[in-house]
């Protein structure tokens, strides 16, 4: 299957925005897993004095997880889809969040938006054309010692993991997407996981982008071996350099 990219993928998310939250809510643990990954940024004092970027924030579910984990942080949410952003802006409890309409590529290339103490990216990297460039841009947006967490579907490498993911997509995800008129989007999401990095490969990609202390943390439930938290940080400043 040919995956959707760039403007075509953004248009598909625009069309699917109204039903997206209802469909993902059927996934057991979806919101709990986002909150678990958000907490793994481990910002002290509820995020007091910290700036956090939610890159590819979609309808704001990931932003809500960040706001719950770090109630005192300054949070910026960014997404390429205007329809997804409209739903994020309307989500209760996110009034203090500043939302920006931008692709991941554009935002990480604009120094004016940084620096950030932490970047969170849920289901983003397998949907960008050049994940290496975006990872390098995220690295450069972070302050020295800044933290990144990617919450992502990535197969663990066993044949059983691939079989579970395909069975769920064939039996549940694509049929539901077809009912809502968004079959192309959900077929893309299915195959984007199959064609993307395995979990060890994505961790290696993060290290090549310059991140230290990269950890690969599996998520529980049926998604074990299918979804992970990937955590890393920009190397801390050395003595005598300042912040």
Secondary structure, 3 states (H helix, E strand, C coil): CCCCCHHHHHHHHHHHHHHHHHHHCCCCCHHHHHHHHHHCCCCCHHHCCCEEEEECCCCCHHHHHHHHHCCCCEEEEEECCHHHHHHHHHCCCCCCCEEEECCHHHHHCCHHHCCEEEEEEECCHHHCCCHHHHHHHHHHHEEEEEEEEEEEECCCCCHHHHHHHHHHHHHHHHHHHHHCCCHHHHHHHHHHHHHCCCHHHHHHHHHHCCCEEEEEEECCHHHCCCEEEEEEECCCCCCCCCC
